Amino acid sequence: VPFPAPDCGDDHSPLIGWADAEGTLWVRDPTYLGFFRDGKWEAVPLENNQAIAGVTSSQDGGLWIAETNRIRKFKDGRWIRTLDIPVEFQEEAITLLEDLHGNLWTGGYTKGVLAFMTNGAVLRCTTEDGLDNNATLSLFEDREGHVWIGTNGGGLARLRPRTVTMYGANEGLSQKVINSIVEESPGHLLVA
């Protein structure tokens, strides 16, 4: 049975796909966000041709969608929340993570990591706070609630409350560019 392609226009950018917590199939490129339902693709309306930089699933079934100056939550067919990225931190948020407490973490190419806490606080973690490199390619939360940061040239960082620990060649890391992180078993991470 042929699977229909979404109508994304003429951009020809590669599509990134994933399934959310309910099993809905989603795809996106920089200018298109859509989901597959009842045998066809449905596009999510985007405002002012905002480019999509990053997307992650929310624990409650919605999606967080990052644009250059804001991150919005889409749930049940509508936009329900907007988080404005502070001016000094605005860039493409290429990676997003909602942790087990509902805090939203974001990182990009030059500004380090920003966390929108459920209590309304906005926290930053940059080279000024102990990161070896502000270029953030991946974010991951392990079973103990630690947030791991994969950087582009600065290795791997673990955030614990009030602590940043960097891992590099001295700790056995074979390269400093970390694109992806996954927990293989408790206490054992696979990084690429």
DOLUM-951117 format. One record per residue (C-alpha): residue in one letter; y, x, z; chain. Coordinates in Angstrom, 3 decimals. Each point is the difference from the previous one (the first is absolute). Example, Ala and Ser with C-alpha at 12.3 -4.5 7.8 and 13.67 -1.06 7.14 Angstrom:
BEGIN
<node code="A" yy="-4.500" xx="12.300" zz="7.800" unit="A"/>
<node code="S" yy="3.440" xx="1.370" zz="-0.660" unit="A"/>
// end
This chain:
BEGIN
<node code="V" yy="0.000" xx="0.000" zz="0.000" unit="A"/>
<node code="P" yy="3.310" xx="1.590" zz="-1.035" unit="A"/>
<node code="F" yy="2.497" xx="0.473" zz="2.784" unit="A"/>
<node code="P" yy="3.573" xx="-0.830" zz="-1.032" unit="A"/>
<node code="A" yy="2.712" xx="2.599" zz="0.378" unit="A"/>
<node code="P" yy="3.220" xx="-1.028" zz="1.759" unit="A"/>
<node code="D" yy="3.110" xx="-0.487" zz="-2.127" unit="A"/>
<node code="C" yy="2.091" xx="2.886" zz="1.323" unit="A"/>
<node code="G" yy="2.362" xx="0.327" zz="-2.922" unit="A"/>
<node code="D" yy="0.344" xx="3.116" zz="-2.138" unit="A"/>
<node code="D" yy="0.377" xx="2.560" zz="2.799" unit="A"/>
<node code="H" yy="-3.489" xx="1.516" zz="-0.535" unit="A"/>
<node code="S" yy="0.055" xx="1.489" zz="3.497" unit="A"/>
<node code="P" yy="-3.416" xx="0.367" zz="1.609" unit="A"/>
<node code="L" yy="-1.031" xx="-2.948" zz="2.141" unit="A"/>
<node code="I" yy="-0.986" xx="0.528" zz="3.619" unit="A"/>
<node code="G" yy="-2.438" xx="-2.586" zz="1.331" unit="A"/>
<node code="W" yy="-1.453" xx="-0.997" zz="3.364" unit="A"/>
<node code="A" yy="-1.468" xx="-2.961" zz="1.887" unit="A"/>
<node code="D" yy="1.761" xx="-1.413" zz="3.066" unit="A"/>
<node code="A" yy="-1.600" xx="-1.128" zz="3.287" unit="A"/>
<node code="E" yy="-0.941" xx="-3.376" zz="-1.549" unit="A"/>
<node code="G" yy="-1.576" xx="1.618" zz="-3.072" unit="A"/>
<node code="T" yy="2.814" xx="-0.859" zz="-2.420" unit="A"/>
<node code="L" yy="0.291" xx="2.503" zz="-2.855" unit="A"/>
<node code="W" yy="3.518" xx="1.423" zz="-0.442" unit="A"/>
<node code="V" yy="1.535" xx="2.391" zz="-2.546" unit="A"/>
<node code="R" yy="3.382" xx="1.641" zz="-0.243" unit="A"/>
<node code="D" yy="1.998" xx="2.428" zz="-2.054" unit="A"/>
<node code="P" yy="3.660" xx="0.938" zz="0.578" unit="A"/>
<node code="T" yy="1.269" xx="-3.340" zz="-1.348" unit="A"/>
<node code="Y" yy="-2.901" xx="-2.435" zz="0.425" unit="A"/>
<node code="L" yy="-1.879" xx="-1.440" zz="2.980" unit="A"/>
<node code="G" yy="-2.677" xx="-2.611" zz="-0.529" unit="A"/>
<node code="F" yy="-3.239" xx="-1.463" zz="1.313" unit="A"/>
<node code="F" yy="-3.063" xx="-1.530" zz="-1.621" unit="A"/>
<node code="R" yy="-0.788" xx="-3.632" zz="0.812" unit="A"/>
<node code="D" yy="-1.956" xx="-2.722" zz="-1.807" unit="A"/>
<node code="G" yy="-0.775" xx="2.248" zz="-2.970" unit="A"/>
<node code="K" yy="3.572" xx="1.092" zz="-0.702" unit="A"/>
<node code="W" yy="2.691" xx="2.395" zz="1.196" unit="A"/>
<node code="E" yy="2.993" xx="-1.325" zz="1.919" unit="A"/>
<node code="A" yy="3.138" xx="2.151" zz="0.179" unit="A"/>
<node code="V" yy="1.986" xx="0.301" zz="3.220" unit="A"/>
<node code="P" yy="3.720" xx="-0.538" zz="-0.680" unit="A"/>
<node code="L" yy="1.991" xx="3.180" zz="0.549" unit="A"/>
<node code="E" yy="3.763" xx="-0.048" zz="0.601" unit="A"/>
<node code="N" yy="2.517" xx="1.910" zz="-2.120" unit="A"/>
<node code="N" yy="-2.694" xx="2.020" zz="-1.783" unit="A"/>
<node code="Q" yy="-0.623" xx="2.031" zz="3.169" unit="A"/>
<node code="A" yy="-2.582" xx="2.719" zz="-0.617" unit="A"/>
<node code="I" yy="-3.107" xx="-0.152" zz="2.164" unit="A"/>
<node code="A" yy="-0.662" xx="3.341" zz="1.648" unit="A"/>
<node code="G" yy="-2.781" xx="-0.769" zz="2.491" unit="A"/>
<node code="V" yy="-2.159" xx="-2.889" zz="1.210" unit="A"/>
<node code="T" yy="-2.324" xx="-0.539" zz="2.953" unit="A"/>
<node code="S" yy="-1.866" xx="-2.941" zz="1.469" unit="A"/>
<node code="S" yy="1.184" xx="-1.585" zz="3.215" unit="A"/>
<node code="Q" yy="-2.396" xx="-0.854" zz="2.799" unit="A"/>
<node code="D" yy="0.881" xx="-3.680" zz="-0.278" unit="A"/>
<node code="G" yy="-0.891" xx="-0.188" zz="-3.702" unit="A"/>
<node code="G" yy="3.411" xx="0.615" zz="-1.538" unit="A"/>
<node code="L" yy="1.211" xx="3.053" zz="-1.877" unit="A"/>
<node code="W" yy="2.771" xx="2.499" zz="0.712" unit="A"/>
<node code="I" yy="1.796" xx="1.042" zz="-3.200" unit="A"/>
<node code="A" yy="2.336" xx="3.028" zz="0.008" unit="A"/>
<node code="E" yy="3.026" xx="0.248" zz="-2.222" unit="A"/>
<node code="T" yy="2.678" xx="2.719" zz="0.040" unit="A"/>
<node code="N" yy="2.184" xx="-1.458" zz="2.741" unit="A"/>
<node code="R" yy="-2.239" xx="-2.543" zz="1.726" unit="A"/>
<node code="I" yy="-3.521" xx="-1.040" zz="0.831" unit="A"/>
<node code="R" yy="-0.884" xx="-3.670" zz="-0.334" unit="A"/>
<node code="K" yy="-2.970" xx="-2.049" zz="1.159" unit="A"/>
<node code="F" yy="-1.605" xx="-2.477" zz="-2.396" unit="A"/>
<node code="K" yy="-2.342" xx="-2.628" zz="1.453" unit="A"/>
<node code="D" yy="-1.222" xx="-3.420" zz="-1.076" unit="A"/>
<node code="G" yy="1.928" xx="0.126" zz="-3.284" unit="A"/>
<node code="R" yy="3.413" xx="0.892" zz="1.409" unit="A"/>
<node code="W" yy="2.079" xx="2.836" zz="1.421" unit="A"/>
<node code="I" yy="0.072" xx="-0.402" zz="3.776" unit="A"/>
<node code="R" yy="1.585" xx="3.170" zz="1.402" unit="A"/>
<node code="T" yy="2.285" xx="2.845" zz="-1.065" unit="A"/>
<node code="L" yy="0.353" xx="3.400" zz="1.670" unit="A"/>
<node code="D" yy="3.046" xx="1.950" zz="-1.138" unit="A"/>
<node code="I" yy="-0.598" xx="3.729" zz="-0.304" unit="A"/>
<node code="P" yy="2.818" xx="1.968" zz="1.663" unit="A"/>
<node code="V" yy="2.384" xx="1.497" zz="-2.592" unit="A"/>
<node code="E" yy="-0.736" xx="3.600" zz="1.004" unit="A"/>
<node code="F" yy="-3.726" xx="-0.638" zz="-0.514" unit="A"/>
<node code="Q" yy="0.052" xx="-1.897" zz="-3.309" unit="A"/>
<node code="E" yy="-2.378" xx="1.287" zz="-2.654" unit="A"/>
<node code="E" yy="-3.181" xx="-1.250" zz="-1.617" unit="A"/>
<node code="A" yy="-2.401" xx="-0.906" zz="2.791" unit="A"/>
<node code="I" yy="-3.198" xx="1.046" zz="-1.737" unit="A"/>
<node code="T" yy="-2.341" xx="-0.551" zz="2.931" unit="A"/>
<node code="L" yy="-0.085" xx="-2.793" zz="2.578" unit="A"/>
<node code="L" yy="-2.181" xx="-0.694" zz="3.045" unit="A"/>
<node code="E" yy="-0.029" xx="-2.918" zz="2.401" unit="A"/>
<node code="D" yy="-1.617" xx="1.260" zz="3.207" unit="A"/>
<node code="L" yy="-2.180" xx="-1.944" zz="2.419" unit="A"/>
<node code="H" yy="3.076" xx="-0.963" zz="2.044" unit="A"/>
<node code="G" yy="1.809" xx="-1.456" zz="-3.015" unit="A"/>
<node code="N" yy="2.450" xx="2.926" zz="-0.364" unit="A"/>
<node code="L" yy="0.802" xx="0.871" zz="-3.622" unit="A"/>
<node code="W" yy="0.025" xx="3.684" zz="-1.005" unit="A"/>
<node code="T" yy="1.419" xx="1.306" zz="-3.266" unit="A"/>
<node code="G" yy="0.364" xx="3.378" zz="-1.672" unit="A"/>
<node code="G" yy="1.348" xx="1.409" zz="-3.237" unit="A"/>
<node code="Y" yy="0.662" xx="3.203" zz="-1.888" unit="A"/>
<node code="T" yy="2.888" xx="1.489" zz="2.007" unit="A"/>
<node code="K" yy="0.898" xx="-1.808" zz="3.229" unit="A"/>
<node code="G" yy="-3.084" xx="0.232" zz="2.239" unit="A"/>
<node code="V" yy="-1.374" xx="-3.099" zz="1.742" unit="A"/>
<node code="L" yy="1.773" xx="-3.122" zz="1.193" unit="A"/>
<node code="A" yy="-1.597" xx="-2.544" zz="2.362" unit="A"/>
<node code="F" yy="1.213" xx="-3.572" zz="0.493" unit="A"/>
<node code="M" yy="-1.265" xx="-0.901" zz="3.466" unit="A"/>
<node code="T" yy="-0.798" xx="-3.576" zz="1.040" unit="A"/>
<node code="N" yy="2.659" xx="0.234" zz="2.752" unit="A"/>
<node code="G" yy="2.693" xx="0.522" zz="-2.687" unit="A"/>
<node code="A" yy="0.352" xx="3.764" zz="0.471" unit="A"/>
<node code="V" yy="-0.018" xx="2.232" zz="-3.085" unit="A"/>
<node code="L" yy="-1.517" xx="3.448" zz="0.578" unit="A"/>
<node code="R" yy="0.175" xx="3.094" zz="-2.213" unit="A"/>
<node code="C" yy="-2.311" xx="2.998" zz="-0.226" unit="A"/>
<node code="T" yy="1.268" xx="2.895" zz="-2.123" unit="A"/>
<node code="T" yy="-0.009" xx="3.784" zz="-0.074" unit="A"/>
<node code="E" yy="2.569" xx="-0.230" zz="2.803" unit="A"/>
<node code="D" yy="-2.712" xx="-1.650" zz="2.121" unit="A"/>
<node code="G" yy="-2.819" xx="2.405" zz="-0.834" unit="A"/>
<node code="L" yy="-1.273" xx="-0.865" zz="-3.493" unit="A"/>
<node code="D" yy="-0.525" xx="3.057" zz="-2.200" unit="A"/>
<node code="N" yy="1.114" xx="-1.960" zz="-3.092" unit="A"/>
<node code="N" yy="1.820" xx="-3.330" zz="-0.497" unit="A"/>
<node code="A" yy="-1.898" xx="-0.882" zz="-3.211" unit="A"/>
<node code="T" yy="-2.424" xx="-2.698" zz="1.176" unit="A"/>
<node code="L" yy="-2.821" xx="-1.016" zz="-2.350" unit="A"/>
<node code="S" yy="-2.321" xx="-1.938" zz="2.328" unit="A"/>
<node code="L" yy="-0.087" xx="-1.731" zz="3.383" unit="A"/>
<node code="F" yy="-3.123" xx="-0.915" zz="1.963" unit="A"/>
<node code="E" yy="-0.762" xx="-1.400" zz="3.469" unit="A"/>
<node code="D" yy="-3.214" xx="1.118" zz="1.697" unit="A"/>
<node code="R" yy="-2.123" xx="-1.960" zz="2.481" unit="A"/>
<node code="E" yy="1.945" xx="1.425" zz="2.934" unit="A"/>
<node code="G" yy="3.330" xx="-1.209" zz="-1.391" unit="A"/>
<node code="H" yy="1.297" xx="3.402" zz="-1.110" unit="A"/>
<node code="V" yy="1.991" xx="-0.018" zz="-3.226" unit="A"/>
<node code="W" yy="-0.863" xx="2.796" zz="-2.438" unit="A"/>
<node code="I" yy="2.478" xx="1.215" zz="-2.626" unit="A"/>
<node code="G" yy="-1.183" xx="1.675" zz="-3.204" unit="A"/>
<node code="T" yy="2.792" xx="2.116" zz="-1.447" unit="A"/>
<node code="N" yy="0.719" xx="1.642" zz="-3.334" unit="A"/>
<node code="G" yy="-0.102" xx="3.644" zz="1.012" unit="A"/>
<node code="G" yy="0.294" xx="-0.275" zz="3.791" unit="A"/>
<node code="G" yy="-3.627" xx="-0.798" zz="0.795" unit="A"/>
<node code="L" yy="-1.162" xx="-2.739" zz="2.341" unit="A"/>
<node code="A" yy="1.857" xx="-1.314" zz="3.054" unit="A"/>
<node code="R" yy="-1.267" xx="-2.162" zz="2.860" unit="A"/>
<node code="L" yy="2.459" xx="-2.172" zz="1.905" unit="A"/>
<node code="R" yy="-0.847" xx="-0.990" zz="3.521" unit="A"/>
<node code="P" yy="2.506" xx="-1.587" zz="2.327" unit="A"/>
<node code="R" yy="2.804" xx="2.586" zz="0.285" unit="A"/>
<node code="T" yy="-2.084" xx="2.741" zz="-1.711" unit="A"/>
<node code="V" yy="-0.313" xx="1.438" zz="-3.533" unit="A"/>
<node code="T" yy="-2.901" xx="2.375" zz="-0.702" unit="A"/>
<node code="M" yy="-0.124" xx="1.871" zz="-3.314" unit="A"/>
<node code="Y" yy="-3.239" xx="1.180" zz="-1.628" unit="A"/>
<node code="G" yy="-0.024" xx="2.754" zz="-2.595" unit="A"/>
<node code="A" yy="-2.032" xx="2.997" zz="-1.160" unit="A"/>
<node code="N" yy="-0.359" xx="1.336" zz="3.564" unit="A"/>
<node code="E" yy="-1.804" xx="-3.212" zz="0.964" unit="A"/>
<node code="G" yy="-2.295" xx="0.086" zz="-3.045" unit="A"/>
<node code="L" yy="2.034" xx="-2.071" zz="-2.472" unit="A"/>
<node code="S" yy="-0.705" xx="1.338" zz="-3.483" unit="A"/>
<node code="Q" yy="3.257" xx="-1.239" zz="-1.559" unit="A"/>
<node code="K" yy="3.407" xx="-1.274" zz="1.086" unit="A"/>
<node code="V" yy="0.243" xx="-2.967" zz="-2.403" unit="A"/>
<node code="I" yy="-1.635" xx="-3.073" zz="1.600" unit="A"/>
<node code="N" yy="-0.224" xx="-3.052" zz="-2.297" unit="A"/>
<node code="S" yy="-2.445" xx="-2.126" zz="1.956" unit="A"/>
<node code="I" yy="-1.495" xx="-0.333" zz="3.494" unit="A"/>
<node code="V" yy="-3.018" xx="-2.037" zz="1.160" unit="A"/>
<node code="E" yy="-2.046" xx="0.007" zz="3.211" unit="A"/>
<node code="E" yy="-3.638" xx="0.784" zz="-0.740" unit="A"/>
<node code="S" yy="-1.181" xx="-0.585" zz="3.569" unit="A"/>
<node code="P" yy="1.737" xx="0.075" zz="3.397" unit="A"/>
<node code="G" yy="1.878" xx="3.290" zz="0.240" unit="A"/>
<node code="H" yy="-0.835" xx="1.138" zz="-3.561" unit="A"/>
<node code="L" yy="2.556" xx="-0.336" zz="-2.782" unit="A"/>
<node code="L" yy="-0.441" xx="0.589" zz="-3.720" unit="A"/>
<node code="V" yy="3.183" xx="1.259" zz="-1.655" unit="A"/>
<node code="A" yy="0.682" xx="0.623" zz="-3.670" unit="A"/>
// end
